[in-house]
């Protein structure tokens, strides 16, 4: 089966959210934030002026670190590739890219007063939401 890009991304969701949200709302954005563009950032900025927003960045551990050393077959939906994960430089760079994406997102959201909360798909969302809601009271 061939993978296709999503037609509606986070930018469109934020635009719709901006259209339907009443000022003074508490908004929780739960996303991987892939595909967030200047347009989406504009919507976030406008939303943040009149609402209390929290951003939960959901990620899979494979986005943070490569799997154990070995050869892996990967695909983009159209082509198949072999990946060797035993290269220490590759592992370090992969981890660095993940960290930089999080830092960049945090730097974009911080001035808007939007906290960025990382959430691994291995973690319990209930724990994070209890922590988040407790911090907001």
C-alpha positions in Angstrom: 0.0 0.0 0.0 1.3 3.4 -0.9 1.4 6.1 1.7 0.1 9.5 0.8 0.6 12.9 2.6 -2.3 14.0 4.8 -4.6 16.5 3.1 -5.5 18.3 6.3 -2.6 19.0 8.6 -2.0 20.9 11.8 -2.2 24.3 10.0 -5.7 23.7 8.9 -6.7 22.3 12.3 -5.4 25.4 14.0 -7.2 27.6 11.5 -10.5 25.8 12.3 -9.7 25.9 16.0 -9.2 29.7 15.8 -12.5 30.0 14.0 -14.6 28.1 16.6 -12.8 28.9 19.9 -14.3 31.4 22.3 -11.9 33.8 24.0 -10.9 32.6 27.5 -10.8 28.9 26.5 -8.4 26.4 27.9 -6.9 24.6 24.8 -4.8 21.5 24.8 -3.1 20.8 21.5 -1.9 17.2 21.3 0.2 16.7 18.2 3.5 15.6 16.8 3.6 19.1 15.3 4.9 17.7 12.0 4.0 20.1 9.1 3.6 23.1 11.3 4.3 26.1 9.1 4.4 29.9 9.4 0.6 29.8 8.8 0.1 27.5 11.7 2.4 29.6 14.0 0.3 32.7 13.0 -2.9 30.9 14.1 -1.2 29.8 17.4 -0.1 33.3 18.1 -3.6 34.7 17.5 -5.1 31.9 19.7 -2.6 32.6 22.5 -3.7 36.2 22.8 -7.1 35.3 24.2 -6.8 31.7 25.4 -4.7 29.5 27.7 -2.9 27.0 25.5 -0.8 24.0 26.4 1.0 22.0 23.7 1.7 18.3 24.2 4.3 17.0 21.7 3.6 13.3 21.1 6.6 11.3 19.8 7.5 7.7 19.3 10.8 6.6 20.9 12.0 5.7 17.4 11.9 9.4 16.6 14.2 10.1 19.5 16.7 7.2 19.1 17.5 4.7 16.4 16.8 1.1 17.3 19.6 -1.3 18.5 22.6 -1.7 16.3 21.8 -3.7 13.2 20.5 -3.6 9.7 16.9 -2.6 9.1 14.7 -2.5 6.1 12.7 0.8 5.9 10.3 2.2 3.4 8.8 5.6 2.6 5.8 3.9 1.0 7.4 3.9 -2.5 11.0 2.8 -2.1 12.7 0.3 0.2 16.1 1.1 1.9 18.5 -0.6 4.2 19.6 1.2 7.3 22.6 0.4 9.5 22.1 1.7 13.0 25.5 0.8 14.3 27.2 4.0 13.1 27.8 6.2 16.2 27.9 9.4 14.2 24.6 8.6 12.6 23.0 7.8 16.0 24.4 11.0 17.6 23.1 13.1 14.7 19.7 11.4 14.7 19.3 12.1 18.4 20.5 15.7 17.9 18.0 16.4 15.1 15.2 15.2 17.4 16.4 17.4 20.2 16.8 20.4 17.9 13.2 20.0 16.6 11.9 20.1 20.2 14.1 23.1 21.1 12.9 25.0 18.0 9.3 24.3 18.8 9.8 25.3 22.4 11.4 28.6 21.3 8.5 29.3 19.0 5.9 28.6 21.6 7.6 30.1 24.6 7.2 33.8 23.7 3.5 33.0 23.2 3.2 31.7 26.8 2.5 28.2 25.5 4.3 25.4 27.5 5.6 22.5 25.5 5.2 19.1 27.2 6.9 16.1 25.6 4.9 12.8 25.7 6.3 9.5 24.5 3.9 7.0 23.1 5.3 4.6 25.8 4.2 6.9 28.6 0.8 7.1 30.2 -1.0 10.2 29.0 -3.0 10.1 32.2 0.1 10.9 34.3 0.9 13.9 32.1 -2.6 15.4 32.1 -2.8 15.1 35.9 0.5 16.9 36.1 -0.5 19.5 33.6 -3.9 20.1 35.2 -2.4 20.2 38.6 0.1 22.9 37.5 -2.6 25.1 36.0 -4.7 25.3 39.2 
